[in-house]
Amino acid sequence: MGFYQRDFMEGTRGTMGVDWEERIDMQRMREERKERALSRMQEAGLGSMLLINDPNVRYVTGLAMTGGSGADHYTLFTENGDVVHWDTADHASNQRFNCPWLSDIRYACPGLGNVPRASGRDSARDWLKDKMAGLVYEAMEEYGVAKEPMGIDIGNGALISKFEDRGVDVRTEECANVMESARKVKTRDEIECLRMVAALCEAGFQRITETAKPGKRESEVWGEATRELWRLGAMVQGGYVTSGPNTWPKHQANTTDRIMRPGDLVYADFYNIGFMGYRSCYYRTFSLGEPTQAQQDAYEIARDNLYDVLERIEPSATTDEISQGFPDMEGEHADWYDATDHWQMTTNHWAHGLGLQLYEVPLIWRGISPDHPIEIEEGMTMAVETMEPADRQGVRVEEMVVVRENGVEILSQWPVEEITTIER
């Protein structure tokens, strides 16, 4: 196994559309994602799927969903490839004008989410769910799939019962499996979106090196980094900068008003930074002045642990085998946390899939992988992260990768050999 070498046609270019070179092909990406979901749905024997979860909606429609669970927007996808989308009044009106690849956009009745809760009446909540189910059922009849099994990706019992009252055979598990299968391996354009978001994060790291110094607050440095991300067109929905004693363990508030001091370690996690909906997770560690020997040693351990895992990732490898590259309980410093089992160490030393959500297939972690392994496939994308304490502070490091035929291609390019030193 080895690391993948990119050919000269691949790589991040600009964020704009141009006519003089091939870049990310948005139309191709929409079409390939839709075809992949359609194929999996047909194989599962479903006549349609009602998609409510935002990433699933975006995967099939190409609409700029925010990443949570929609509730006031949802999509019916049929076995014949038809798409019916419901959205709130302003959104639906704009989509009809701006999204010519979607031919059937309707006004949504919000049966789930905050709107029904805000009504304050059980009768109103019941009416909204019934209305939502009725609108979808009418479309199912129009498109000839009302008698076929319908998958739904949100297991809301009250909403499901409204469909069952209309005689719909509702399947939840099948729908989840269909969308998981479709989304776990990325198309070439999806991979380029993740490469682009890595480049955007690197611009944020550069801004940190220019602004972090003694006397600056964590919040000021994070503000400057996010300003740079927004300037380049990223969608910022997560991430933080933390420093000094806040780095071990990671502070619960993430970015605070702590004033940075000489000798501080600083690390940044650019997670949920988005480009065309595709999410980052990308740690790097900095030091205000030269790091101590203990800090350098800790970083070397964290980096070597990470690359031990990367060396194990290739098609047909299983997650139980790969997870052995992460530290065991002793190496995870479980005594500090007063932890006795790996499942208690969630988010420490693991790898997780990346895509339209922060956590996608696969998850590689000593907490579950040894007893519940899955097989790695070419085209999966993920983030691999490790951490170590030093001098009452801590270091963290993370790489974004895509699985290739002969190993992994590393999408993240900020230097990883040592802690990035910021001169005071």
Beta strands, then each sheet from edge to edge (+ up, - down):
strand 1: 2-3
strand 2: 48-51
strand 3: 74-78
strand 4: 83-87
strand 5: 105-107
strand 6: 150-152
strand 7: 170-171
strand 8: 235-236
strand 9: 240-243
strand 10: 265-269
strand 11: 273-275
strand 12: 278-279
strand 13: 283-288
strand 14: 350-353
strand 15: 360-364
strand 16: 381-390
strand 17: 393-404
strand 18: 407-410
strand 19: 420-422
sheet 1: 1+ 18+ 17- 16+ 14- 15+
sheet 2: 5+ 4+ 3- 2+ 6+ 7+
sheet 3: 8+ 11- 12+
sheet 4: 9+ 10- 13+ 19+
end
